[in-house]
Amino acid sequence: MPTLTRRDTLVGAAAVAAATQLPLPVLAGDILAVQESHMPLLRIDLYEGRSDDELTKLLDTVHAVMLAAFKVPERDRYQIVSEHRPSRMIMHDTGLNIPRTRNFVMIQVTTRPRSREMKEQFYKQMAEQLDKVCGVAPSDVMMNFVTCTDEDWSFGLGRAQFLTKEL
């Protein structure tokens, strides 16, 4: 039996997707992934001191960018905010000479695999929109992705809903 290459696997998966109307597989880094439209979990760390109205505007902006970048359902919204005293959060610039202020926001996205293009668009749109809508300078926005597979998620009831096909 011949060994299949990654290209063979992608071509075969694309044919199956077309025949069954499943999402088309894409190559995300070194991971063969299926693009899904489920919302990631967002953890947002920032320095304490923002008002509830400022936090609401920030979270709404983050959600709007997520909707645009990943084409996810509007009601799939999972956001956790942690506020820190300055002595409890130290966020340097890794020697890049990026100025940081007390407006600093760290956004961590825990998600199923997403393409490089989707992530780059997310980074760009997030920095632009937080600056425009919330007055947070792009130099004060740091982001990273934590990629998980389907078996890494349970939304409750002791089941892995991606595996059980509930989602």
C-alpha positions as CSV (number, residue, x, y, z in Angstrom):
1,M,0.0,0.0,0.0
2,P,1.5,3.4,-1.0
3,T,2.2,6.0,1.7
4,L,0.0,9.1,1.4
5,T,1.6,12.5,1.4
6,R,0.2,15.5,3.2
7,R,-1.0,16.8,-0.2
8,D,-2.8,13.5,-0.9
9,T,-4.5,13.7,2.5
10,L,-5.6,17.3,1.9
11,V,-6.9,16.5,-1.6
12,G,-8.8,13.5,-0.4
13,A,-10.2,15.4,2.5
14,A,-11.3,18.2,0.2
15,A,-13.1,15.6,-2.0
16,V,-14.9,14.2,1.0
17,A,-15.8,17.7,2.2
18,A,-17.3,18.6,-1.2
19,A,-19.3,15.4,-1.3
20,T,-20.7,15.6,2.2
21,Q,-20.8,19.4,2.5
22,L,-18.5,19.3,5.6
23,P,-16.1,22.2,6.2
24,L,-13.0,22.2,4.0
25,P,-9.8,21.1,5.7
26,V,-7.0,23.6,5.7
27,L,-3.3,23.4,6.7
28,A,-2.7,25.4,9.8
29,G,1.0,25.4,10.5
30,D,1.8,21.7,10.8
31,I,-1.7,20.7,11.9
32,L,-4.3,19.4,9.5
33,A,-7.4,21.1,10.9
34,V,-11.0,21.7,10.0
35,Q,-12.1,25.3,10.0
36,E,-15.1,25.6,12.4
37,S,-17.2,28.5,13.3
38,H,-17.1,28.1,17.1
39,M,-16.0,30.9,19.4
40,P,-12.7,30.7,21.1
41,L,-12.3,31.4,24.8
42,L,-10.7,34.8,25.4
43,R,-8.8,35.7,28.5
44,I,-8.1,39.4,28.9
45,D,-5.6,40.6,31.4
46,L,-5.2,44.3,32.2
47,Y,-4.2,46.7,34.9
48,E,-7.0,47.6,37.4
49,G,-8.6,50.9,37.2
50,R,-11.0,50.9,34.2
51,S,-14.6,51.7,34.8
52,D,-17.4,49.2,34.0
53,D,-18.3,51.3,31.0
54,E,-14.7,51.2,29.7
55,L,-14.6,47.4,30.3
56,T,-17.9,46.9,28.5
57,K,-16.7,48.9,25.5
58,L,-13.4,47.0,25.4
59,L,-15.1,43.6,25.6
60,D,-17.6,44.5,23.0
61,T,-14.8,45.7,20.7
62,V,-12.9,42.4,21.3
63,H,-16.0,40.4,20.5
64,A,-16.7,42.4,17.3
65,V,-13.2,41.8,16.0
66,M,-13.5,38.1,16.8
67,L,-16.8,37.9,14.9
68,A,-15.2,39.6,11.9
69,A,-11.9,37.7,11.9
70,F,-13.3,34.2,12.6
71,K,-16.9,34.4,11.3
72,V,-18.2,32.9,14.5
73,P,-21.8,33.0,15.7
74,E,-22.6,36.2,17.6
75,R,-23.9,34.4,20.7
76,D,-20.7,32.2,21.1
77,R,-19.1,34.7,23.5
78,Y,-16.6,33.5,26.1
79,Q,-14.6,36.2,27.8
80,I,-12.8,36.3,31.1
81,V,-11.3,39.5,32.4
82,S,-8.6,39.6,35.1
83,E,-7.6,43.0,36.5
84,H,-4.2,43.2,38.2
85,R,-2.3,45.7,40.4
86,P,0.8,46.9,38.7
87,S,3.0,44.8,41.0
88,R,1.1,41.7,39.9
89,M,1.5,41.9,36.2
90,I,4.8,42.7,34.5
91,M,4.7,42.8,30.7
92,H,7.9,43.9,29.1
93,D,8.4,44.3,25.3
94,T,10.9,41.4,24.7
95,G,13.6,44.0,23.8
96,L,11.5,45.3,20.9
97,N,11.4,48.9,22.3
98,I,7.6,48.9,22.3
99,P,6.4,51.4,24.9
100,R,3.9,50.1,27.4
101,T,1.5,52.2,29.6
102,R,-1.2,51.5,32.2
103,N,-3.6,51.0,29.3
104,F,-1.9,47.7,28.4
105,V,-4.2,44.8,27.4
106,M,-3.1,41.1,27.1
107,I,-5.5,39.0,25.0
108,Q,-5.0,35.2,25.1
109,V,-7.1,33.2,22.6
110,T,-7.7,29.6,23.4
111,T,-9.1,28.0,20.2
112,R,-9.3,25.2,17.8
113,P,-6.8,25.5,15.0
114,R,-7.0,28.7,12.9
115,S,-5.1,29.5,9.8
116,R,-2.1,31.9,9.8
117,E,-4.1,34.4,7.7
118,M,-7.0,34.4,10.1
119,K,-4.6,35.0,13.0
120,E,-2.7,37.8,11.2
121,Q,-6.0,39.5,10.3
122,F,-7.2,39.1,13.9
123,Y,-4.0,40.8,15.3
124,K,-4.2,43.7,12.8
125,Q,-8.0,44.3,13.3
126,M,-7.7,44.0,17.1
127,A,-4.9,46.6,17.4
128,E,-6.7,49.0,15.0
129,Q,-10.1,48.7,16.7
130,L,-8.9,48.9,20.3
131,D,-7.1,52.1,19.3
132,K,-10.0,53.6,17.4
133,V,-12.9,52.6,19.8
134,C,-11.2,52.4,23.2
135,G,-8.1,54.6,22.9
136,V,-5.7,51.7,23.6
137,A,-2.6,52.3,21.5
138,P,-1.4,49.3,19.4
139,S,1.8,49.3,21.5
140,D,-0.3,48.5,24.5
141,V,-2.0,45.4,22.9
142,M,-0.3,42.0,23.2
143,M,-2.0,38.8,21.9
144,N,-1.3,35.1,21.7
145,F,-3.0,31.9,20.7
146,V,-3.3,28.7,22.5
147,T,-4.4,26.0,20.1
148,C,-6.4,23.0,21.3
149,T,-8.0,20.0,19.6
150,D,-11.6,18.8,19.9
151,E,-10.9,16.5,22.8
152,D,-9.6,19.4,24.8
153,W,-13.0,21.1,25.2
154,S,-16.0,20.3,27.4
155,F,-18.8,22.9,27.6
156,G,-20.5,21.2,30.5
157,L,-22.4,18.0,31.5
158,G,-19.1,16.0,31.6
159,R,-19.1,15.6,27.8
160,A,-16.7,16.6,25.0
161,Q,-19.3,18.2,22.8
162,F,-17.1,18.5,19.7
163,L,-16.4,14.7,20.0
164,T,-20.0,13.8,20.6
165,K,-21.0,16.0,17.6
166,E,-23.3,18.1,19.8
167,L,-21.3,21.0,18.4
